[in-house]
Each structure stands twice: as C-alpha cells, then as structure tokens.
Amino acid sequence: MTGATAVDDPPWKRIDGPKALLALYAVVAVVALLYAASTSSMAFGAYNAQWDGTGDMRTVASENGSSVTVGTNVSQYPTADANGTVAFVLSPGEDYTQPEVDRIERFVRAGGTLVVAEDYRPHSNDLLSGVGASARVDGRPLYDTRNYDRTAAFPEVTPTGTASLPESVETVVFNHGTVVEPGDATPLLSTSSYAYLDEDGDGELDDGESLASRPVATTESVGAGHVVVVGDPSVFVNAMLDRGDNRQFARALLGPRVFLDYSHAGGVPPLAAAVLALRRSGWLLALCGALLAGILVGLDRRVDERLREYARERRSAGDPGELSASGVETLLRSRHPDWKDARIARVTEAVMSQRRKRQSND
C-alpha cells in the first residue's frame, strides 16, 4: 500500500544499502581478525595449518587417545608425576635459561620422556647437555644419493633394529635433516650406506664427503626417564606426516599425555594464548564466565526492550483502537484511498464511538 508507515516494517527491513554494506564489512573484518588471532604462520607452530605447521600432530595425538597440552611456559612441565608424559621440543628459536633447563631435567629424571627434534639451530644441543643426555645433533645437511623420496635432500631412513619400534614403521622420510651423534644413546633410525653430509653446502658429493650409514634418531635413559633425539623436526610437520611411515613413527613416540613445548618457539596466536591461559587459571576462567554472563543478561534486556518497542509501534500503527480521531482518519485514507470523505468520517466516528463504549464499560 502506498501509504504504509515505516513502523509497519520490522527493524531488519529498515536497513538501507549503505548500512547493509557496512554491516557486511564489519562481519568480514571480525571473522578475519578472529582467524588471524587464532592461527599462526610460524614454522612448526601448533596452530599453523600450512605445510610447515604441526597442527596435525595434535590430531594424531588425539586420535591416539593422548591428552594434549600446548605449553607456553617451562613451568608447565610436570615434575611430580612425569611418568607417562612425552614432551616435544621442535627446533627452539632461543636458548633455555638454566632454571628452565633444571625444570626439564627434573621432568626427565622423574620418569618423563623428552623428544628433541632439531636440524641446524644450536639451542637444542645446549638443552640436551643440560638435561644430561649424551646425544648431539650434527647440524650439517644430510643427503642420500640413492634412497630418497623426491630428491637427495629427502633421504629415506629406516629402523636400526637395536631399539623397539612398531612393525608399521619401515621407512621415515626426512626433509633437509641432519644426523645425530649418538654418544651413549641407542640409534633408532639410520640412513642407508649411500648417505653423506654436505660439508660445503653445495648439495653435491665432493671429495672429502664420504658415503656411509649414519644414525639420525636415538634414544637413551636419563634417570627414570628417556631422551629421544631426531635429526629433523620436519618429520612432524603437516606436509611430511603422510610421507613414508612418518605418521606411524610420530604415533610410536606418543604417551598417555603429550606436552607440546612452544615456550621457545615464537609463541602462539593471541586468541589461542588467551584460551590456554584460561585453562590454566581457575579464577581467571571464573571471572571471564561472570563477565560473559553479565554481557548476555545485558544483551537479553536490550533485545527484549527493542522487541517491546517494535510491538508498541506495530500496535500504534495498525490498531485503530489506539489512535486519535485524526490518526484513524489518516489510517483509513491510506488504506482506502477510493473512499469518499463522508464515508471516512462515518467510519471514523464509529471507531471512536466503539472506543468510548469500551472505556465506559471498563
């Protein structure tokens, strides 16, 4: 009808084009911010879903039935009940302080298992020395001229047979890894006899670079626990888990509880960090719950008020019994433009007369 008033439309129909575009932009911006705050592009990051992240490791651990904790502080290492917990340290970007090393050593000696995966950074060897392990990461690039996945920089390594690994682990594929100097540790995986260490970094087998079988993963006892060293953290990234038997190898290292140590790996996304902080702090979780409850109550009241206001507007616009005589006349003209003035006057008078009768009866 040509004379319908604005209040006849529900609130969502009053939004014009520019307002709709602004609302859409706001929704897109909020979604983008939430995504950016909950994901990471950091290599080996637990919240990085790209090829070089380790988000799938959390899935593997969950499928294994393990309880997974993403750690952002060394203080989260259990020291009283460490048995059954496996902690993963993947190529840390900075040194652990002495108090932090002492904490991790107590974790291992109390029965925990520490898995250190490293290729070229120096910080892992300092950690291994600090916790009392004898194995060390060599740091020189590893190539295999015959047994490889894509190129010689992706060597295929196999169990040594001197330590127990599941039968499902037959071939593990490295990605620009290195070898492990075992010390007193027992080799878990080794290269073929066609592998060499690239001394000069040219990616070619030169004079002075010899072919030989070399260990690339080891295990050893430290106190009541164990330390496992792997010469390539890329074994555990998303893109490599489905190469060879990498997924089965990762699963073989898991325990009932898994602690992913990202305390020295560049941190985690802000939103994920906030969630982790809430999980660790009971009082903070209770405070946030109370704030959320207050916000929901406030929103509920505002929505209720808007609905009541809309209902009142609908009544005032559509119910002649709530309008004045001039309002009734205006409404009749808008709804019945073909009516003559005399008829509008008669109907208006009838409506007002009925209203006066109802009011006198009340």
Secondary structure, DSSP 8 states (H G I E B T S, - for coil): -TT--GGGS-GGGG--HHHHHHHHHHHHHHHHHHHHHH----TT-TT--STT--HHHHHHHHHTT-EEEEESSGGGS-SSS-TTEEEEEES-SS---HHHHHHHHHHHHTT-EEEEE-SS-SHHHHHHHHHT---EE--S-EEESSSBSSSTTSBEEEE-SSS---TT---EE-SS---EE-TTSEEEEE--TTEEE-SSSSSS--TT------EEEEEEEETTEEEEEES-GGGGSTTTTTSTTHHHHHHHH--SEEEEE-TTTT---HHHHHHHHHHH-HHHHHHHHHHHHHHHHHHHHHHHHHHHHHHHHHHHHH-GGGS-HHHHHHHHHHH-TTS-HHHHHHHHHHHHHHHHHHHHH-
